[in-house]
Amino acid sequence: MFAAVTAPAQQLPERSVAVVLGTRPELVKLAPLVRLLGPAARLIHTGQHYDDSLSGRFLAELGLPEPTLLDGVGGQARAVQISVALAQLDAEFAARPPRAVVVQGDTNAALSGALAANARDIPLVHIEAGLRSHDRAMPEEHNRVLIDQLSDVLCAATEDNRANLLAESIPAERIVVTGNTVVEAVRDTLPADAERAALLAGHGLTPDAYVLATVHRPENTDDPAALRAVLTELAALAERLPVLVPLHPRTRARAEAAGLDALLAPLTLLPPIGHGEFLALARHAALLVSDSGGVQEEVTVLGRPLVVVRRSTERPEAMAAGFAELVGPGPGVGHAARGRLDEGTAGLHRLAATPSPFGDAQASRRIVALLTDLVAEGATAAHLPAAA
């Protein structure tokens, strides 16, 4: 049960809420919240992933203000990213203390923001709290657990996420089930029908007659055998339908280094594309194949099937609702993909009629109301109402 949507009692002071992020998915998911916060938002980009193709263009596309950009974080090892960002955030918060800090998800940037807020005793709000893969091999899992323990207000996307937090002895009064901001992010960014039709025509595509794939996670790209297995299955699918792959720079470099160019040849390779264009392509794909966490959520809004190429997932809701199927790299990818494709129009109609388990497109409004109460009262999570 999602918390009731309440209107903020008053406007937040200008630049009173520091929103710390460092990656493209954070930009996408936090955009609706930042727009609602308006002048109250103080955007800080750690530079964990920052270049014009992967982050810079998204600021303009999503209508976000120019952030404060930290130095020396991108391209570093995890420990260095966290320590370098933490030192700069601490100096930033010491010089200009915000009234609250917001972080989203499980990135190194989010952990840095959480640690900096905790060190300066600034109230911390964690959006997308309570996700758990129970896979200790994932650095993101450690980040999630640490951020949740540090947070004053935990915005859980689903009741399952809330249950995870309660199981870790986090007090119920600190947890509010808000839904996930991804629902409004997708609805806000998805291009209109005519624009989508023109985009597909430009690529020579027919709706419901192609596969869209993304591969970027280290578990698939850093192991040449795993990458070969994934690309082999995608190349085989290309014998049945066109397979579009917006190729992440990491994936391209790893494939070339491993001598896998022949497996890339049957695929339709695209450079990194904007979020709106990706959503437009995803909306009309017969199937998606991806190792992305965000795509697992987005397909539930778009009503499309997904094969998840990972060992584990922190978003079992997408599988339970019938949108996604979890397989590791190897023949299982092709088997699952062919099974979904064989469902044809009936399978697509079933998913289109299935509501997203991630909420009702009101998450950002709920979070702004929580922030307003937190800032106005100088409150801690103990003063906030429990989840509905």
C-alpha positions in Angstrom: 0.0 0.0 0.0 1.5 3.3 -1.1 1.5 6.2 1.3 -1.2 8.8 0.7 -0.2 11.7 -1.6 -0.1 14.9 0.5 0.6 18.4 -0.7 3.7 20.2 0.9 2.7 22.6 3.6 5.0 25.3 2.3 7.8 26.0 -0.2 11.2 24.7 0.6 14.0 27.4 0.9 16.1 27.9 -2.2 18.9 25.4 -2.7 18.1 23.8 0.7 18.0 20.2 -0.6 21.3 18.7 -1.9 20.6 16.0 -4.5 23.8 14.0 -4.9 24.1 11.7 -8.0 26.8 10.5 -10.3 25.4 8.3 -13.1 22.9 8.4 -16.0 20.3 6.2 -14.3 20.3 8.5 -11.3 19.7 11.5 -13.6 16.8 9.8 -15.2 15.1 8.7 -12.0 15.7 11.9 -10.0 14.6 14.2 -12.8 10.9 14.3 -11.8 11.9 15.0 -8.2 14.4 17.7 -9.1 11.8 19.4 -11.4 9.2 19.4 -8.6 11.8 20.8 -6.1 12.5 23.6 -8.5 14.8 26.3 -6.9 15.1 24.2 -3.7 17.2 21.6 -5.5 21.0 21.9 -5.4 22.3 19.3 -7.8 25.7 17.8 -7.2 27.2 15.5 -9.8 30.2 13.5 -8.5 31.3 12.7 -12.0 31.3 8.9 -11.4 30.0 8.6 -15.0 30.3 11.9 -16.8 30.7 12.7 -20.4 28.6 14.4 -23.0 27.2 11.2 -24.4 26.3 9.4 -21.2 25.5 12.3 -18.7 26.0 15.7 -20.3 23.3 15.3 -22.9 20.8 14.0 -20.3 21.0 17.2 -18.3 19.6 19.1 -21.3 17.2 16.4 -22.4 15.7 16.1 -18.9 15.5 19.8 -18.3 17.8 19.7 -15.3 19.9 22.6 -13.9 23.6 22.7 -14.4 25.1 20.8 -11.4 28.1 21.4 -9.2 30.6 18.9 -10.8 33.2 17.2 -8.6 36.7 16.5 -9.8 38.8 13.4 -10.1 36.1 10.8 -9.5 35.3 9.2 -12.9 37.4 6.3 -14.1 38.8 5.5 -10.6 38.5 2.3 -8.6 35.5 2.0 -6.3 37.4 2.9 -3.1 39.0 5.9 -4.8 35.7 7.2 -6.2 34.1 7.0 -2.8 36.9 8.6 -0.9 37.6 11.4 -3.5 33.9 12.3 -3.7 33.4 12.1 0.0 36.2 14.6 0.7 34.8 17.1 -1.8 31.2 16.6 -0.6 32.3 17.1 3.0 34.0 20.4 2.1 30.9 21.5 0.1 28.5 20.7 3.0 30.8 22.4 5.5 30.9 25.6 3.5 27.2 25.6 2.5 25.3 23.1 4.7 22.0 21.9 3.0 18.9 21.3 5.1 18.6 17.8 3.7 20.6 15.4 1.4 18.9 13.1 -1.1 20.5 10.1 -2.7 19.0 7.5 -5.0 19.8 3.9 -5.5 23.1 2.1 -4.9 25.9 3.8 -6.7 29.3 4.9 -5.3 28.0 8.5 -5.7 25.0 7.7 -3.5 27.2 6.1 -0.8 29.5 9.1 -0.9 26.5 11.4 -0.5 25.2 9.4 2.4 28.5 9.3 4.2 29.0 13.0 3.8 25.5 13.8 5.1 26.0 11.5 8.1 29.4 13.0 8.9 27.9 16.5 9.0 24.7 15.4 10.8 22.5 16.4 7.9 19.2 14.5 7.5 19.5 11.9 4.7 16.7 10.7 2.5 17.3 7.5 0.5 15.1 7.0 -2.6 14.7 3.4 -3.7 15.6 2.1 -0.3 15.3 -1.6 0.5 16.3 -3.2 -2.7 18.2 -6.5 -2.1 19.7 -9.0 -4.4 21.3 -11.0 -1.5 24.4 -11.3 -3.8 27.4 -10.2 -1.8 29.5 -10.3 -5.0 27.7 -7.2 -6.2 29.4 -3.9 -4.9 26.0 -2.3 -5.3 24.5 -4.6 -2.7 27.0 -3.4 -0.1 26.3 0.2 -1.1 22.5 -0.3 -0.6 22.8 -1.8 2.8 25.2 0.9 4.1 23.1 3.7 2.7 19.9 2.3 4.3 21.5 2.0 7.7 22.7 5.7 7.5 19.4 7.1 6.2 16.9 9.1 8.3 14.0 8.7 5.8 13.9 5.5 3.6 11.6 5.8 0.6 10.8 2.2 -0.3 9.4 1.6 -3.8 7.4 -1.4 -2.9 6.1 -3.4 0.1 8.7 -6.0 -0.6 11.4 -3.4 -0.2 9.8 -2.3 3.1 9.9 -5.9 4.3 13.6 -6.2 3.5 14.3 -3.1 5.6 12.2 -4.3 8.5 14.1 -7.7 8.4 17.3 -5.7 8.9 15.8 -4.1 12.0 15.4 -0.7 10.5 12.6 1.1 12.5 9.3 1.1 10.8 8.8 4.8 11.5 11.8 5.6 9.2 10.3 3.8 6.2 7.7 5.2 3.8 6.4 3.3 0.8 6.4 5.9 -1.9 6.5 3.9 -5.2 9.4 4.3 -7.6 10.1 7.6 -9.4 10.9 5.5 -12.6 7.1 5.4 -13.4 6.8 9.1 -13.8 10.2 9.4 -15.3 9.2 7.0 -18.1 5.8 8.7 -18.6 7.4 12.1 -18.7 10.1 11.2 -21.2 8.5 8.7 -23.6 8.1 10.6 -26.9 4.6 11.0 -28.4 3.2 8.5 -30.9 4.2 10.5 -34.0 7.7 11.0 -32.9 8.1 7.3 -32.1 6.8 6.4 -35.5 9.3 8.7 -37.2 12.1 7.3 -35.1 11.3 3.7 -36.0 10.9 4.6 -39.6 14.4 6.3 -39.5 15.9 3.0 -38.3 13.9 1.0 -40.8 12.1 -0.8 -38.0 8.6 -2.3 -37.8 6.8 -2.2 -34.4 6.9 -5.5 -32.5 9.4 -6.9 -35.0 12.9 -6.3 -33.4 14.9 -7.0 -30.3 16.5 -4.2 -28.2 19.5 -5.2 -26.1 21.9 -3.5 -23.7 25.0 -5.1 -22.1 27.2 -3.1 -19.8 27.6 -4.7 -16.3 31.1 -5.9 -15.4 29.8 -9.4 -14.7 29.1 -9.6 -18.5 31.7 -7.4 -20.0 34.9 -8.0 -17.9 34.8 -11.8 -18.4 35.6 -12.5 -22.0 33.8 -15.9 -21.8 30.6 -14.3 -20.4 30.7 -11.6 -23.0 31.2 -14.1 -25.8 28.3 -16.1 -24.5 25.9 -13.1 -24.4 27.0 -11.9 -27.9 26.7 -15.4 -29.3 23.0 -15.6 -28.2 22.3 -12.1 -29.5 23.9 -12.9 -32.9 21.7 -16.0 -33.1 18.6 -14.0 -32.4 19.6 -11.6 -35.2 18.9 -14.5 -37.6 15.2 -14.2 -36.6 14.7 -10.5 -36.0 16.9 -7.4 -36.1 18.8 -6.9 -32.9 19.5 -3.3 -32.0 22.3 -2.7 -29.5 23.1 0.8 -28.2 26.7 -0.1 -27.4 28.1 1.1 -24.2 31.8 2.2 -24.6 32.8 -0.3 -22.0 31.2 -3.1 -23.9 32.7 -2.1 -27.3 36.2 -1.9 -25.8 35.9 -5.3 -24.1 34.5 -6.9 -27.2 37.3 -5.6 -29.4 39.9 -6.6 -26.8 38.5 -10.1 -26.7 38.4 -10.4 -30.5 34.6 -10.7 -30.7 34.1 -8.4 -33.7 32.5 -11.3 -35.7 29.7 -11.6 -33.1 29.0 -7.8 -33.3 28.7 -7.9 -37.1 25.1 -9.4 -37.3 23.9 -6.8 -34.7 22.6 -3.4 -35.5 25.0 -1.3 -33.4 24.0 2.2 -32.2 26.0 4.8 -30.4 24.9 5.7 -26.9 21.4 7.3 -27.3 19.3 9.6 -25.3 16.8 8.3 -22.7 13.8 9.4 -24.8 15.0 7.6 -27.9 15.8 4.5 -25.9 12.3 4.5 -24.4 10.8 4.9 -27.8 12.7 1.9 -29.1 11.9 -0.1 -26.0 8.1 0.7 -26.3 7.8 -1.0 -29.6 10.4 -3.8 -29.2 9.1 -7.4 -29.4 11.6 -8.2 -26.7 14.4 -6.6 -24.6 17.5 -8.3 -23.5 19.5 -6.4 -20.8 21.6 -6.5 -17.7 20.4 -3.1 -16.6 18.5 -2.6 -13.3 16.6 0.4 -14.6 15.4 -1.4 -17.7 13.8 -4.0 -15.4 11.6 -1.3 -14.0 11.0 0.6 -17.3 9.6 -2.5 -19.1 6.9 -2.7 -16.5 5.7 0.8 -17.5 6.1 0.2 -21.2 4.4 -3.3 -21.1 7.3 -5.1 -22.8 9.0 -8.5 -22.1 12.6 -8.6 -20.8 15.3 -11.3 -20.5 17.6 -10.2 -17.7 21.2 -11.4 -18.2 22.5 -11.5 -14.7 23.3 -13.9 -11.8 20.8 -12.1 -9.5 18.4 -9.2 -9.3 17.3 -6.8 -6.7 14.0 -6.2 -8.5 12.1 -9.5 -8.2 8.8 -7.6 -8.6 9.3 -7.4 -12.3 9.6 -11.1 -12.5 6.7 -11.8 -10.2 4.5 -9.6 -12.4 5.5 -11.5 -15.5 7.5 -8.9 -17.3 11.0 -10.2 -16.8 12.9 -13.5 -16.7 16.3 -13.9 -15.1 19.0 -16.0 -16.8 22.8 -16.0 -16.7 25.0 -15.5 -19.8 24.8 -18.6 -22.1 22.3 -20.7 -23.9 19.6 -19.8 -21.4 19.4 -16.3 -23.0 18.4 -17.6 -26.4 16.0 -20.2 -24.9 14.2 -17.5 -22.8 14.2 -15.0 -25.6 12.7 -17.5 -28.1 10.1 -18.5 -25.6 9.0 -14.8 -25.2 9.0 -14.1 -28.9 6.9 -17.2 -29.5 4.2 -15.7 -27.3 3.7 -13.1 -30.0 0.9 -10.6 -29.9 -0.9 -12.4 -27.1 2.1 -12.0 -24.8 2.4 -8.3 -25.6 -1.3 -7.7 -24.9 -1.1 -9.5 -21.6 1.8 -7.3 -20.4 0.2 -4.1 -21.7 -2.8 -4.9 -19.4 -0.6 -5.7 -16.4 0.0 -2.7 -14.0 3.6 -1.8 -13.0 4.4 -3.1 -9.5 6.5 0.0 -9.0 3.8 2.5 -8.4 1.3 5.1 -9.5 3.5 7.9 -10.9 3.1 9.9 -7.6 6.4 8.9 -5.9 8.1 12.2 -6.5 5.2 14.2 -5.0 5.3 12.0 -1.9 9.0 12.5 -1.5 8.7 16.3 -1.9 6.1 16.3 0.8 8.4 14.3 3.1 11.3 16.6 2.4 9.2 19.6 3.1 8.2 18.3 6.5 11.7 17.3 7.2 13.2 20.7 6.4 10.3 22.8 7.9 10.4 21.0 11.2 14.1 20.3 11.4 12.8 16.8 12.0 14.4 13.4 12.1 12.7 10.4 10.7 11.3 9.7 14.2 8.9 12.7 13.7 7.6 11.5 10.4 4.5 9.3 10.0 5.0 5.6 9.3 4.2 4.1 5.9 0.5 3.7 5.1 
